[in-house]
Amino acid sequence: MLWGTALHEQVPEEALSRVASLDALGGYLFLPVSSAFTGLAVAGTGLTSVVIVCCCVLVLSTFLPLFVGGVAQFAPPDT
């Protein structure tokens, strides 16, 4: 929900449709690709190592953006 709000507030109106379409396309495009690679990774290295790596990626991708200016306040970096 916050991502949709950010798109509407931060993307110029003339580019909003294109940006939202590319955002959705990227999500739908990479879902089957990531599922296929996850299966290959589990087969090659084992479930435990894949779960550990996925949890690390999840934690990093959640907390690292908070260090970018304006993200924690949900505002553009120049305000």
Residue, then its C-alpha position, 0 to 999 in steps of 0.5 A: m500500500l505504501w509503495g502505491t502511495a509513493l508512486h502516486e506522490q513522487v512520479p509525475e502524472e505524465a509518467l505514472s502509467r508507464v512507471a506503474s506498468l513497469d513496476a507490475l511487469g517486473g514483479y510478475l516477470f521475476l516471480p517465476v524466474s526466482s521460483a525456478f532458481t530457488g528450486l535449483a539452489v535447494a537442489g544444489t546446496g540444500l534447504t537450510s542454506v537457501v533459507i538462511v540466504c533468503c532470510c539475510v536478503l529479506v532483512l537487508s532489503t528491509f532495513l538498508p533502505l531506511f538509511v537512504g534520506g527521506v525513506a524513514q519519513f516517507a518523504p523526498p530526500d530534499t525535504 
